[in-house]
Amino acid sequence: MKLKVYMEGGGDPRELKSRCREGFSEFLRKAGLENRMPRIVAGGSRQQTFGQFCTALGKARTDEFTGLLVDSEAAVPPGTGPWAHLDERDGWVRPKPATDDNAQLMVQCMEAWFLADRDGLAGFFGNGFNRKVLPARADVENIAKSDLFAALRQATRRCTTKGEYGKGRHSFGILGRIDPGRVMAASPHAERLVETLMRQAGVRP
Protein backbone atom coordinates (compact mmCIF):
# COMPACT_ATOMS: atom_id res chain seq x y z
CA MET A 1 0.00 0.00 0.00
CA LYS A 2 1.33 3.41 -0.98
CA LEU A 3 0.70 6.11 1.62
CA LYS A 4 0.13 9.81 1.10
CA VAL A 5 -0.73 12.29 3.86
CA TYR A 6 -2.00 15.81 3.25
CA MET A 7 -0.84 17.83 6.24
CA GLU A 8 -2.07 21.25 7.26
CA GLY A 9 0.84 23.68 7.34
CA GLY A 10 3.74 25.03 5.39
CA GLY A 11 2.03 28.20 4.17
CA ASP A 12 2.93 29.50 0.73
CA PRO A 13 6.75 29.77 0.63
CA ARG A 14 8.38 26.72 -0.97
CA GLU A 15 11.11 26.63 1.69
CA LEU A 16 8.53 26.46 4.49
CA LYS A 17 6.67 23.63 2.76
CA SER A 18 9.97 21.76 2.49
CA ARG A 19 10.60 22.16 6.22
CA CYS A 20 7.07 20.93 6.94
CA ARG A 21 7.69 17.77 4.92
CA GLU A 22 11.10 17.19 6.49
CA GLY A 23 9.92 17.65 10.07
CA PHE A 24 6.91 15.40 9.76
CA SER A 25 8.85 12.76 7.83
CA GLU A 26 11.51 12.66 10.55
CA PHE A 27 8.84 12.29 13.22
CA LEU A 28 7.25 9.33 11.40
CA ARG A 29 10.62 7.75 10.65
CA LYS A 30 11.46 7.68 14.35
CA ALA A 31 7.95 6.40 15.11
CA GLY A 32 8.71 3.18 13.19
CA LEU A 33 7.78 3.90 9.57
CA GLU A 34 11.33 4.26 8.28
CA ASN A 35 10.99 1.55 5.64
CA ARG A 36 7.42 2.43 4.57
CA MET A 37 7.38 6.20 4.70
CA PRO A 38 4.30 7.98 3.40
CA ARG A 39 4.61 10.81 0.94
CA ILE A 40 4.00 14.04 2.87
CA VAL A 41 2.15 16.85 1.13
CA ALA A 42 2.31 20.24 2.90
CA GLY A 43 -1.12 21.56 2.03
CA GLY A 44 -0.80 25.13 3.25
CA SER A 45 -3.93 26.54 4.85
CA ARG A 46 -6.53 24.37 6.51
CA GLN A 47 -9.08 24.78 3.73
CA GLN A 48 -6.49 24.31 0.99
CA THR A 49 -5.33 21.09 2.61
CA PHE A 50 -8.85 19.69 2.79
CA GLY A 51 -9.48 20.56 -0.85
CA GLN A 52 -6.29 18.86 -2.01
CA PHE A 53 -7.09 15.81 0.10
CA CYS A 54 -10.59 15.46 -1.37
CA THR A 55 -9.25 15.71 -4.93
CA ALA A 56 -6.52 13.13 -4.27
CA LEU A 57 -8.90 10.78 -2.46
CA GLY A 58 -11.24 10.76 -5.43
CA LYS A 59 -8.39 9.78 -7.76
CA ALA A 60 -6.70 7.23 -5.45
CA ARG A 61 -6.19 3.68 -6.68
CA THR A 62 -7.04 0.63 -4.63
CA ASP A 63 -3.39 0.24 -3.60
CA GLU A 64 -3.16 3.83 -2.27
CA PHE A 65 -4.07 5.26 1.12
CA THR A 66 -4.74 8.99 1.29
CA GLY A 67 -4.76 10.65 4.69
CA LEU A 68 -5.73 14.09 5.98
CA LEU A 69 -3.95 15.55 9.03
CA VAL A 70 -5.20 18.84 10.49
CA ASP A 71 -5.42 20.54 13.86
CA SER A 72 -8.67 19.92 15.71
CA GLU A 73 -8.52 23.61 16.79
CA ALA A 74 -10.63 22.74 19.85
CA ALA A 75 -11.17 19.93 22.32
CA VAL A 76 -12.58 16.71 20.84
CA PRO A 77 -15.25 15.24 23.13
CA PRO A 78 -14.67 11.59 24.13
CA GLY A 79 -16.22 9.19 21.64
CA THR A 80 -16.38 11.80 18.86
CA GLY A 81 -14.97 10.56 15.56
CA PRO A 82 -12.75 12.77 13.40
CA TRP A 83 -15.31 13.38 10.68
CA ALA A 84 -18.00 14.25 13.21
CA HIS A 85 -15.67 16.81 14.77
CA LEU A 86 -14.66 18.28 11.39
CA ASP A 87 -18.30 18.46 10.30
CA GLU A 88 -19.29 20.24 13.52
CA ARG A 89 -16.38 22.67 13.54
CA ASP A 90 -15.62 23.27 9.86
CA GLY A 91 -18.68 22.04 8.01
CA TRP A 92 -16.57 19.44 6.23
CA VAL A 93 -18.74 16.55 5.08
CA ARG A 94 -16.93 13.22 4.87
CA PRO A 95 -16.21 12.38 1.21
CA LYS A 96 -17.96 9.21 0.12
CA PRO A 97 -14.78 7.10 -0.35
CA ALA A 98 -13.41 8.10 3.08
CA THR A 99 -13.43 6.11 6.31
CA ASP A 100 -12.45 7.32 9.77
CA ASP A 101 -8.88 6.17 9.03
CA ASN A 102 -8.54 8.83 6.35
CA ALA A 103 -9.08 11.71 8.81
CA GLN A 104 -6.47 12.32 11.51
CA LEU A 105 -6.33 15.12 14.07
CA MET A 106 -3.64 16.95 16.00
CA VAL A 107 -5.42 17.89 19.23
CA GLN A 108 -5.80 20.70 19.76
CA CYS A 109 -2.87 21.67 17.55
CA MET A 110 0.61 20.41 16.71
CA GLU A 111 2.13 22.45 19.56
CA ALA A 112 0.47 20.08 22.06
CA TRP A 113 2.84 17.37 20.84
CA PHE A 114 5.82 19.52 21.83
CA LEU A 115 4.74 19.58 25.47
CA ALA A 116 4.75 15.79 25.53
CA ASP A 117 8.55 15.86 25.18
CA ARG A 118 9.78 18.80 27.25
CA ASP A 119 13.35 17.52 27.18
CA GLY A 120 13.36 17.58 23.38
CA LEU A 121 11.75 21.02 23.40
CA ALA A 122 14.33 22.37 25.85
CA GLY A 123 17.15 20.83 23.82
CA PHE A 124 15.92 22.54 20.67
CA PHE A 125 15.82 26.03 22.20
CA GLY A 126 18.89 25.75 24.41
CA ASN A 127 20.04 28.55 26.70
CA GLY A 128 17.30 30.65 28.25
CA PHE A 129 14.49 28.12 27.88
CA ASN A 130 12.17 28.18 30.91
CA ARG A 131 10.23 24.94 31.19
CA LYS A 132 8.74 25.97 34.54
CA VAL A 133 6.14 28.18 32.85
CA LEU A 134 4.75 25.34 30.69
CA PRO A 135 1.37 23.89 31.71
CA ALA A 136 1.91 21.14 34.27
CA ARG A 137 -0.84 18.83 33.07
CA ALA A 138 0.19 15.66 31.24
CA ASP A 139 -3.03 15.34 29.20
CA VAL A 140 -1.72 17.65 26.50
CA GLU A 141 -4.80 17.31 24.29
CA ASN A 142 -6.86 19.18 26.89
CA ILE A 143 -4.65 22.27 26.91
CA ALA A 144 -6.38 25.06 25.00
CA LYS A 145 -4.65 26.21 21.81
CA SER A 146 -4.33 29.79 23.07
CA ASP A 147 -2.71 28.56 26.28
CA LEU A 148 -0.21 26.45 24.34
CA PHE A 149 1.01 29.37 22.25
CA ALA A 150 1.15 31.72 25.23
CA ALA A 151 3.17 29.20 27.26
CA LEU A 152 5.62 28.56 24.41
CA ARG A 153 6.21 32.27 23.89
CA GLN A 154 6.77 32.79 27.60
CA ALA A 155 9.09 29.79 27.91
CA THR A 156 11.26 30.97 25.02
CA ARG A 157 11.24 34.71 25.67
CA ARG A 158 14.84 34.74 26.89
CA CYS A 159 16.30 32.12 24.58
CA THR A 160 19.61 33.36 23.26
CA THR A 161 20.00 31.12 20.21
CA LYS A 162 16.58 30.44 18.69
CA GLY A 163 14.66 33.42 20.10
CA GLU A 164 10.99 33.51 21.05
CA TYR A 165 8.81 30.75 19.61
CA GLY A 166 7.43 31.44 16.15
CA LYS A 167 5.32 28.84 14.37
CA GLY A 168 6.86 29.27 10.94
CA ARG A 169 10.40 29.62 12.25
CA HIS A 170 10.48 26.76 14.72
CA SER A 171 7.56 24.33 14.62
CA PHE A 172 8.80 21.85 12.01
CA GLY A 173 12.32 21.79 13.42
CA ILE A 174 10.88 20.90 16.82
CA LEU A 175 8.63 18.25 15.26
CA GLY A 176 11.65 16.49 13.81
CA ARG A 177 13.45 16.51 17.16
CA ILE A 178 10.84 15.36 19.68
CA ASP A 179 10.36 11.73 20.72
CA PRO A 180 7.33 10.12 19.01
CA GLY A 181 7.06 7.58 21.85
CA ARG A 182 6.50 10.33 24.39
CA VAL A 183 4.06 12.08 22.09
CA MET A 184 2.03 8.92 21.51
CA ALA A 185 1.92 8.21 25.25
CA ALA A 186 0.50 11.67 25.96
CA SER A 187 -1.73 12.12 22.90
CA PRO A 188 -4.26 9.42 21.92
CA HIS A 189 -4.78 11.07 18.55
CA ALA A 190 -1.04 11.01 17.79
CA GLU A 191 -1.00 7.33 18.71
CA ARG A 192 -3.99 6.74 16.45
CA LEU A 193 -2.22 8.47 13.55
CA VAL A 194 0.93 6.36 13.81
CA GLU A 195 -0.98 3.12 14.34
CA THR A 196 -3.22 3.84 11.34
CA LEU A 197 -0.26 4.50 9.04
CA MET A 198 1.52 1.38 10.28
CA ARG A 199 -1.55 -0.75 9.69
CA GLN A 200 -2.11 0.68 6.21
CA ALA A 201 1.57 0.17 5.36
CA GLY A 202 1.62 -3.37 6.72
CA VAL A 203 4.21 -2.51 9.36
CA ARG A 204 4.17 -4.48 12.58
CA PRO A 205 4.56 -2.33 15.75
N, C-alpha and C positions, 0 to 999 in steps of 0.2 A: 504494500500500500504506500503510495506517495502522499506525503503530508504537506499541506500549505496552510499557514496561519496568517490571517489579516489582523494586524495589531494596531490599535489606536496609538498614534504618536508619530513623532518625526517631523511634523510640520511640513513646510514647503521646501526649505533648503536641502539640496541633495546630500550635503555633508551630514546634516542632522539625521536624515533618513538612514544613512549608512551607519551612524553610531547606534541608532535604534536597532537595526538588524544585528549588529555585532554584539550589543549588550544582551539582547534576548537570546541570541544563539549561544552565547557563552553560558548563560544561566541554564538553558536546557541541556547543553553538553554536560555540564557538571551534575545535572539531575539524573543522568543515565541514558540520554538519547544520542550519545556521541556517534554511534554507528548508523543511526537512522534519523538524522536531523531533518526536521521539517524545513521547507523554504519559508522564510519570514518576509512578509510584505509589510512595510511601514506605510500605513494607510493615510497618515496625516490626521485631519480632524475626525471627530467621532462620526459625523454623518457621512463623510467621504469614505471612511473605513467600512461602514455598513453597506454603502452602495457598491463598493468594489467587491465585498464579500458576496453579496447577493448575485452579482453578475457572474463571479467565478463559480459559485455553487451551482448555478443553472447550467454551466458548461462542463462541470466536472464529470470525468469518466467513472466507471464503476470501481476502478483501482485507485481512485484519488479521494483523499479526505481533505475537506476544506473547513478550516476553523475560523471563528471570529473571537477576538480577545479585546475587550474594552473595559474601562472602569465602570463599576456599578454606580458611582457618583453618590450613593446613599446606602444606608444599611439595607441588607437583604433579609427579610423576615425568615425565620426557620421554616423549612418545608417549601419555600418558594423557588420554583425552577427558574433558570436563567431567562427563558423566553417570556415567562409571566412577568418577571421584573422589568425586562426591556420594553415590553408592551405597556406596562403601567407607567414607567418613567419617561420613555421616549416615543411611545406610540409605534414601536417597531413590531409589525406582525411577523410571526415566524414564517419564513418561506416554505413552500410546500415540500421541497426535498429535505428540509432540515430536521434533525432530531435534537434532543437536548445536548448531545455530545458536541454539536457544531457550535454552540454558544458557550463561551467561557468568560468569567468575570474576574477582574481584579477588585477586591472589596476592601475599602471603598474606592481606593485608587492604588496605583503602583507603589506610592510612597509608604503604604502600610507594610509592604514586604520588607522595606529597609529596616523598620523597627524590629523585625523578627531576628535580625542579625546585627546587634548593636556593635559588636566587635568589628565586623566587616565595615560598618558605616564609619566607626571611629578611625579605622585604619585608612580608609579612603581620604578622609579630610585631614588627618594628622594633627599637628600642633594647633591648640586653641579650641579643639572640639570639646563641647560640654555636654556629656551624655546625661548629666543629672537633671536637665530640664525636659528630657523626653518623657512622654506619658508612661507611667509605671505599669499600666495594665498589659498583660500578656496576650489578651484576646484582641489582636491588632485589627481585626475586621470591624470591631465595634468602636474604633476611634474615628470621630468625624473627620471628614476631609479637611475642613478648615483648621481643625486642631493639629492635624498632621503637618500641614505646611507651616503653621505658626511655630510649632515645636522645632522643626528642622531649621527654620531661619534663626530662631533663638540659639539653638545648639551650635550653629556654625558662624555666628556673628563675629567671633574673634579668631576665626581660622586664618592662619598666616599664609598658607599655601594655596588652597582652593578658593578661599573667600566664602561669603554667605551663600547658602544653598540657592541655586537657580535651576528650575526644571530642565530647561534646554541645555544648560552648561554641564550639569552633573548627573542627571537621573540615569542615563544609560550606562555611564561608567560605573556607577554604584551597582546597577543591576548585574553587570558582569562580574562584580567582585563578591557579592554576598553569597552565603551558603544556602543552596536550595533546600537542603535537609532541614535547616532551621526555619526557613520560610514555610515549608510544607507542614511542619509541626505546629506552627502558629496560625496558619491560614488554610482552612478547609477548602476554599476555592482554588488556592494555588496547588494543593494536593490533588484536587480533582482534575485540574488542567494537565499536570504531569502524568497522572495515571491514565487519563483519556488518550493522550498522545502515545504513551507506551503501548496501550492496548491496540490502538489503531495501527501502530507500526509493527506490532508483533514482538515487542521487546518484553522480556520477562524482568520484573522488578528485582 
